[in-house]
Structure formats: structure tokens, C-alpha cells
């Protein structure tokens, strides 16, 4: 779902992953015809980094508090 939002509505993705200032800058970029593909690629890249950070946090938590 977020991937589709990253392609069609790039600024909204930044607001859903708690990066409001990047969302505002992306909205300015998104409003231009030339900047729209760049904004979409930036949103997809940021979304993948957010997912990696979430997985890393889960792995660290399981390593500290998980069962062996």
C-alpha cells in the first residue's frame, strides 16, 4: 500500500514514516512536472530505508529480550 502511495503520492509517504520536513520538500518537488519522477524515486528509497530500520530494530529487540 505504501509503495503505491510512494509512486502516485510521494509526499504522503514521508508523513506516514514521521519525516514531515522531507514531506514538505517532496511536495514542492512533486508539484513540478519534471520533479515528480524524482520525488517518486526518493519516496520509494526512503520507504525502503524505513523498512530496513524497522527490521533492524526488531532484530535488536529479539536479540536482547528474545528466547534462545
MODELLER restraints for C-alpha pairs under 7 A, 6 or more apart:
rsr = mdl.restraints
at = mdl.atoms
rsr.add(forms.Gaussian(group=physical.xy_distance, feature=features.Distance(at['CA:2:A'], at['CA:13:A']), mean=6.66, stdev=0.5))
rsr.add(forms.Gaussian(group=physical.xy_distance, feature=features.Distance(at['CA:3:A'], at['CA:44:A']), mean=6.69, stdev=0.5))
rsr.add(forms.Gaussian(group=physical.xy_distance, feature=features.Distance(at['CA:5:A'], at['CA:13:A']), mean=6.40, stdev=0.5))
rsr.add(forms.Gaussian(group=physical.xy_distance, feature=features.Distance(at['CA:6:A'], at['CA:13:A']), mean=5.77, stdev=0.5))
rsr.add(forms.Gaussian(group=physical.xy_distance, feature=features.Distance(at['CA:6:A'], at['CA:40:A']), mean=5.76, stdev=0.5))
rsr.add(forms.Gaussian(group=physical.xy_distance, feature=features.Distance(at['CA:6:A'], at['CA:43:A']), mean=5.28, stdev=0.5))
rsr.add(forms.Gaussian(group=physical.xy_distance, feature=features.Distance(at['CA:6:A'], at['CA:44:A']), mean=5.57, stdev=0.5))
rsr.add(forms.Gaussian(group=physical.xy_distance, feature=features.Distance(at['CA:7:A'], at['CA:40:A']), mean=5.02, stdev=0.5))
rsr.add(forms.Gaussian(group=physical.xy_distance, feature=features.Distance(at['CA:10:A'], at['CA:39:A']), mean=6.14, stdev=0.5))
rsr.add(forms.Gaussian(group=physical.xy_distance, feature=features.Distance(at['CA:10:A'], at['CA:40:A']), mean=5.30, stdev=0.5))
rsr.add(forms.Gaussian(group=physical.xy_distance, feature=features.Distance(at['CA:10:A'], at['CA:43:A']), mean=5.45, stdev=0.5))
rsr.add(forms.Gaussian(group=physical.xy_distance, feature=features.Distance(at['CA:11:A'], at['CA:23:A']), mean=4.67, stdev=0.5))
rsr.add(forms.Gaussian(group=physical.xy_distance, feature=features.Distance(at['CA:11:A'], at['CA:24:A']), mean=6.88, stdev=0.5))
rsr.add(forms.Gaussian(group=physical.xy_distance, feature=features.Distance(at['CA:11:A'], at['CA:26:A']), mean=5.35, stdev=0.5))
rsr.add(forms.Gaussian(group=physical.xy_distance, feature=features.Distance(at['CA:11:A'], at['CA:27:A']), mean=5.17, stdev=0.5))
rsr.add(forms.Gaussian(group=physical.xy_distance, feature=features.Distance(at['CA:12:A'], at['CA:23:A']), mean=6.74, stdev=0.5))
rsr.add(forms.Gaussian(group=physical.xy_distance, feature=features.Distance(at['CA:13:A'], at['CA:43:A']), mean=6.57, stdev=0.5))
rsr.add(forms.Gaussian(group=physical.xy_distance, feature=features.Distance(at['CA:14:A'], at['CA:20:A']), mean=6.18, stdev=0.5))
rsr.add(forms.Gaussian(group=physical.xy_distance, feature=features.Distance(at['CA:14:A'], at['CA:22:A']), mean=6.42, stdev=0.5))
rsr.add(forms.Gaussian(group=physical.xy_distance, feature=features.Distance(at['CA:14:A'], at['CA:23:A']), mean=4.79, stdev=0.5))
rsr.add(forms.Gaussian(group=physical.xy_distance, feature=features.Distance(at['CA:15:A'], at['CA:23:A']), mean=5.90, stdev=0.5))
rsr.add(forms.Gaussian(group=physical.xy_distance, feature=features.Distance(at['CA:26:A'], at['CA:39:A']), mean=5.85, stdev=0.5))
rsr.add(forms.Gaussian(group=physical.xy_distance, feature=features.Distance(at['CA:29:A'], at['CA:35:A']), mean=5.07, stdev=0.5))
rsr.add(forms.Gaussian(group=physical.xy_distance, feature=features.Distance(at['CA:29:A'], at['CA:36:A']), mean=6.52, stdev=0.5))
rsr.add(forms.Gaussian(group=physical.xy_distance, feature=features.Distance(at['CA:29:A'], at['CA:39:A']), mean=6.25, stdev=0.5))
rsr.add(forms.Gaussian(group=physical.xy_distance, feature=features.Distance(at['CA:30:A'], at['CA:36:A']), mean=4.47, stdev=0.5))
rsr.add(forms.Gaussian(group=physical.xy_distance, feature=features.Distance(at['CA:30:A'], at['CA:39:A']), mean=5.70, stdev=0.5))
